Amino acid sequence: MPVRSVPVREPAFPGRLLQQYLILLKKYPIITKSVTSGVLSALGNLLSQYIESKKKSKQGRPAKEVDLCGPARFAVYGLVITGPVSHYFYHLLEALFPATEPYCMLKRLLLERLIIAPAFLLLFFVVMNALEGKTVADLQDKMKTRFWTALKMNWKVWTPFQFININYVPVQFRVLFANMIALFWYAYLASVRK
């Protein structure tokens, strides 16, 4: 009986994109995570501007034009800060609290939520202030009026996602997982900082 060959179909675009991402992640983990962080951070800022524009148009107020400097600042922050810092932090968590250690899940979460989250948020405010060319007085004002509100919201929004991320997501995908959540978080932060 003759054997019939079946043509092999190439995967659809999302499948090819995922394959390419996995290859790059394996070959260049920090660069891949940094670029991904930069792109998704910029998209988060654009999303924030879009939401704000929609709100204004519903209220009958004129919407502002897209501020391209906002996404650029967020892209720089994601590329230079979020990607590399997150990469090393998630690997450090694995070293400090291996899965075999008792209460490792709780210890990881407490370290991330009580130490890293406030520090990372502070870093965000400082870096964005510098990228915007604002003064130290502007930073102090934003810290007094917006930091605590943003941190409480961070704890509310991020805690369940970070629990899943740092305990169930494989370490090589944690930055990507966090970046997907951060897409919406950065939209919130962009609106809070105004």
Disulfide bonds with the S-S distance in Angstrom:
none
